[in-house]
Amino acid sequence: QVQLVESGGGLVQPGGSLRLSCAASGFTFHYYHMKWYRQAPGKERELVAGVTSDGGRKNYAESVKGRFSISRDNRRKTVYLQMNSLKVEDPAVYYCKAEAAGANNNEYWGQGTQVTVSS
């Protein structure tokens, strides 16, 4: 059974930090690119950051560049999102997504974790 389980969300003050984790099971993790998305109320889901299957390349939304960092541990089958200098515009439900790096089109989503930024 495929599972992506996010954790690490919560309430933080502006300027604070959180580290999100997404633990994968049920598929061959190192064959998949991993991405973090977020969705705020009333807004479309947007890509925040992505990392290739081997961890060699990373990309970020302009709004989080220099503040967020994505990483992965293929031995632990986990992807992380380190979020620093959180702003009042960052609150959302954060989702991780797995996308097959090969010829198939498999993709999987986690259930999301809530991030709230408030003083």
ABEGO torsion letter per residue (X at the ends): XBBBBBBGBEBBBBGBBBBBBBBBBGBBAAABBBBBBBBBBGBBBBBABBBBAAGABBBBBAAABGABBBBBBAAAGBBBBBBBGBBAAABBBBBBBBBBABABABBBBBAEBBBBBBX
